[in-house]
Amino acid sequence: MKKNIASARIDIESSALLKELNDSLPFDKELFREDITGSLAHAKMLTKQGIISQDDWKLIEQGLNELLEEIGQGSVELNGGDEDIHMAIERLLTAKIGDAAKRVHTARSRNDQVATDFRLYVLHNNQEIARLLVELIKSFLSIASKNRDTLLPGMTHLQHAQPINFAYHMLAYASMFKRDFERFISSYKRNNISPLGCAALAGTPHPIDREQTTAELGFKEPSLNCLDTVSDRDFALEILFNISTMMMHISRLSEELILWSTSEFKFVTLSDKHATGSSIMPQKKNPDIPELLRGKTGRVNGNLVSLLTVMKGLPLAYNKDTQEDKEGVFDSVKTAKLSLMVLKEMLDEMKVNKENMENACKKGHLSATDLADYMVKNLNMPFRDAYHLVGNIVNEAEKMNKDISELTFEELHAIDPRFKEDAIEVLNIENSMNARKSYGGTSKESTQKQIEILNSWLESL
């Protein structure tokens, strides 16, 4: 019987069902670039250390680079009977260059090999997702710069609360996605550590140079403890958590865009490019993109919980359970990148219906708090007393079928003669918005400052 390339002791052929359960090539072939890159760095180091010859290195280098090109172009397919991407590359290299290929795995295990491949993939995508987040933040700043004067009802409990401007609302999302960016970058820095050279779990007796492979692969430093390293998937959990948090933010925005594009709100109009119709109702224009993005959030959350559950009971060091680490990460990374790109495209072409937003501010008594603040400042009234008095004024306005911002001085004075004519000014919706000049507030002046701060941050990257 022909021995499996990675099974020296097993003397009978594996069960077909075991093969189906065990083989990971159908999904881990995604890592072929990282696997070949890692093998090149490892073989180069082995050559420098005198563990393999220069002649073998030349064959290995040429063969691996040819495979990198051939697999990338699709001229070599990774769909054979190999157990995983590592064995597939080794088999293909052996067929191409002969016995020299069998030396590449010296001082290396699939345990540190897969940890290196997967970490390289995750680190690269931390940076790629961070880059896409920067582009999305630029879109929010572009919308904000055009809408500092666009009034919008600020809400709590989805009820009208206080007047803000639409720029301010967009900057809230810019701030969320800035935190997401910082999480991905922080994860990149924290996890930029090389597993290569840890072998199975305890290092190797061969005189390897882990500093060399670390530098070759662009890692900051080699990992400290090999027992931890080969079973560590914190870096994968981190990118899944970061993606889940980012998608939660996308989902919150999506929910608002869905509401804002309804006939009841009409705050925004999405481009026809980013909507679909109904198979039965000819008038329909459905906000499919934000609905799909909202739905994808559940998918990536599931991937995070899945890997957390896999890892929770594993003893040191490597266990085959860890094979379940990749599919969820691949899926979440793909979902995250597509979501960021389509969201940016949709926002860039979204129309803001300023008049409808401003008309909505005339409902819900948005300037009620301003009147209470006026009474504290001008009538020397304790805030809680002012709060209750304004509640009574709102009730009177309701009886008149008016918003509090529409009350005349005469109507206000009739309710409480202590009011002076300047009280009407604080009930003006735009005045109310612009009165909130405290740092981080919604005034036009404060909003502009936030835009400038975020633009300066972008320029510093």
Secondary structure, 3 states (H helix, E strand, C coil): CCCCCCCCCCCCCCCHHHHHHHCCHHHHHHHHHHHHHHHHHHHHHHHHCCCCCHHHHHHHHHHHHHHHHHHHHCCCCCCCCCCCHHHHHHHHHHHHHHHHHHHCCCCCCHHHHHHHHHHHHHHHHHHHHHHHHHHHHHHHHHHHHCCCCCEEEEEECCEEEEEEEHHHHHHHHHHHHHHHHHHHHHHHHHHCEECCCCCCCCCCCCCCCHHHHHHHHCCCEECCCHHHHHHCCHHHHHHHHHHHHHHHHHHHHHHHHHHHCCCCCCCEECCHHHCECCCCCCCCCECHHHHHHHHHHHHHHHHHHHHHHHHCCCCCCCCHHHHHHHHHHHHHHHHHHHHHHHHHHHHHCCEECHHHHHHHCCCCCCCHHHHHHHHHHHCCCCHHHHHHHHHHHHHHHHHCCCCHHHCCHHHHHHHCCCCCCCHHHHHCHHHHHHHCCCCCCCCHHHHHHHHHHHHHHHHHC
